[in-house]
């Protein structure tokens, strides 16, 4: 079913450069995306305060809108590279895990988590509550996607030099 992602979060996992973030952006293209990612870690923002500001805080426009629930469903959350967060910002990682376990309001929003590995017990607990998407593209798959959606004039050496990393190829174009 195409709307399954509305029932519970999606977790996209696979090797680096396989297009996990691109897929998440595509799936949530009709929403206002809130991102927790490497830049969020660098800025050292408080996770709960940030979510309260983005999702839960009432604004003056919401007061005059009769369809608040519909507007809330148009927001989404992408947690991009939960493995990076787990390794580099323990406080943020713990906050995400606690929020995921305890915040019932999170079910009002579309959520996608992106991970490289399912090697952490807390990430595995989240995995069990999500719809999983495993991305494992072959060289042929990467070549097809780049030629179809990016450009047909990509030199073959770029594929070899980047190890068929979709993200690196896209960034080099």
C-alpha positions as CSV (number, residue, x, y, z in Angstrom):
1,X,0.0,0.0,0.0
2,X,1.2,3.4,-0.8
3,X,0.1,5.1,2.4
4,X,1.7,2.6,4.9
5,X,4.2,5.1,6.0
6,X,1.4,7.0,7.7
7,X,0.7,4.1,10.0
8,X,4.1,3.9,11.6
9,X,7.6,5.3,10.9
10,X,9.9,4.1,8.2
11,X,13.5,3.1,8.8
12,X,15.7,3.1,5.7
13,X,19.0,1.3,6.1
14,X,21.9,0.4,3.8
15,X,25.5,1.3,2.9
16,X,26.7,4.9,2.5
17,X,25.9,6.5,-0.8
18,X,22.9,4.3,-1.7
19,X,20.4,7.1,-1.8
20,X,18.7,6.7,1.6
21,X,18.4,10.5,2.1
22,X,17.2,11.0,-1.5
23,X,14.5,8.3,-1.0
24,X,13.4,9.9,2.3
25,X,13.1,13.3,0.7
26,X,11.1,11.8,-2.2
27,X,8.7,9.9,0.1
28,X,8.0,13.1,2.1
29,X,8.0,15.5,-0.8
30,X,4.4,16.7,0.1
31,X,5.3,17.7,3.6
32,X,7.3,20.3,5.5
33,X,10.4,18.3,6.4
34,X,12.0,18.8,9.8
35,X,15.6,17.3,9.8
36,X,17.7,16.0,12.6
37,X,21.1,15.4,11.0
38,X,24.8,16.0,11.2
39,X,24.3,19.8,11.1
40,X,21.8,19.5,14.0
41,X,24.6,17.7,16.0
42,X,27.1,20.5,15.2
43,X,24.6,23.2,16.4
44,X,24.1,21.4,19.8
45,X,20.4,22.2,19.9
46,X,18.1,20.7,22.5
47,X,16.1,18.0,20.8
48,X,13.0,18.3,22.9
49,X,12.9,22.1,22.6
50,X,13.5,21.9,18.9
51,X,10.6,19.4,18.4
52,X,8.3,21.5,20.6
53,X,9.1,24.5,18.5
54,X,8.6,22.7,15.2
55,X,5.6,20.4,16.0
56,X,3.8,21.3,19.2
57,X,4.0,25.0,19.6
58,X,0.8,26.8,18.7
59,X,1.1,29.8,16.4
60,X,-1.2,32.7,15.7
61,X,-2.1,31.2,12.3
62,X,-3.1,27.9,13.9
63,X,-5.5,29.7,16.2
64,X,-7.5,30.9,13.2
65,X,-7.3,27.6,11.2
66,X,-10.2,25.2,11.7
67,X,-8.2,22.2,10.4
68,X,-5.2,22.0,12.7
69,X,-4.9,18.2,12.5
70,X,-4.6,18.3,8.7
71,X,-1.9,21.0,8.9
72,X,0.0,18.9,11.5
73,X,0.0,15.9,9.2
74,X,1.8,18.0,6.6
75,X,4.9,18.1,8.8
76,X,7.4,15.3,8.8
77,X,10.6,14.4,10.6
78,X,13.7,12.9,9.1
79,X,16.4,11.6,11.4
80,X,19.3,11.3,9.1
81,X,22.1,9.0,10.1
82,X,21.1,7.7,13.5
83,X,24.4,5.8,13.6
84,X,26.4,9.1,13.3
85,X,24.3,10.7,16.0
86,X,24.8,7.6,18.2
87,X,28.6,7.8,17.8
88,X,29.0,11.6,18.0
89,X,26.2,13.0,20.2
90,X,25.2,10.7,23.0
91,X,22.8,13.2,24.6
92,X,20.9,13.7,21.3
93,X,20.8,9.9,20.7
94,X,19.4,9.3,24.1
95,X,16.8,12.1,23.6
96,X,15.7,10.5,20.3
97,X,15.4,7.1,21.9
98,X,13.4,8.5,24.8
99,X,11.2,10.5,22.6
100,X,10.6,7.5,20.3
101,X,9.6,5.3,23.3
102,X,7.5,7.8,25.2
103,X,6.0,10.5,23.0
104,X,2.5,9.5,21.8
105,X,2.1,12.7,19.7
106,X,4.8,11.5,17.4
107,X,2.2,9.3,15.7
108,X,0.6,12.4,14.3
109,X,3.6,13.0,12.0
110,X,5.3,11.1,9.2
111,X,8.8,10.0,10.4
112,X,11.7,8.5,8.6
113,X,14.9,7.3,10.3
114,X,18.0,6.7,8.2
115,X,20.7,4.3,9.4
116,X,23.7,2.6,7.9
117,X,23.8,-0.3,10.3
118,X,21.4,-2.0,12.7
119,X,24.1,-2.9,15.1
120,X,22.9,-0.9,18.2
121,X,20.3,-2.4,20.5
122,X,18.4,0.8,20.8
123,X,18.3,1.2,17.0
124,X,17.1,-2.3,16.8
125,X,14.2,-1.5,19.2
126,X,13.2,1.3,16.9
127,X,13.6,-0.9,13.8
128,X,11.0,-3.3,15.3
129,X,8.4,-0.5,15.4
130,X,9.0,0.7,11.8
131,X,8.4,-0.3,8.3
132,X,11.9,-1.3,7.1
133,X,13.4,-0.4,3.7
134,X,16.8,-2.0,2.9
135,X,18.7,-0.3,0.1
136,X,21.4,-2.4,-1.5
137,X,22.1,-1.1,-5.0
138,X,24.4,-2.8,-7.5
139,X,26.7,-1.0,-9.8
140,X,24.1,-1.6,-12.6
141,X,21.4,-0.1,-10.4
142,X,23.4,3.0,-9.6
143,X,24.3,3.5,-13.3
144,X,20.6,3.1,-14.3
145,X,19.4,5.7,-11.7
146,X,22.1,8.3,-12.5
147,X,21.4,7.9,-16.3
148,X,17.6,8.0,-15.9
149,X,17.2,10.8,-13.3
150,X,20.4,12.9,-13.3
151,X,22.4,12.8,-16.5
152,X,23.2,10.5,-19.4
153,X,26.7,11.9,-20.0
154,X,28.4,10.7,-16.9
155,X,31.9,9.3,-17.5
156,X,32.3,5.6,-16.5
157,X,35.4,6.5,-14.5
158,X,33.3,8.6,-12.1
159,X,31.4,5.5,-11.1
160,X,34.6,3.6,-10.4
161,X,36.3,6.5,-8.7
162,X,33.4,6.9,-6.3
163,X,32.8,3.2,-5.6
164,X,29.4,3.5,-7.2
165,X,28.4,5.9,-4.4
166,X,25.2,7.5,-5.6
167,X,25.6,10.5,-3.3
168,X,29.2,11.2,-4.3
169,X,28.4,10.8,-8.0
170,X,25.5,13.3,-7.7
171,X,27.7,15.7,-5.8
172,X,30.5,15.5,-8.5
173,X,28.1,16.4,-11.3
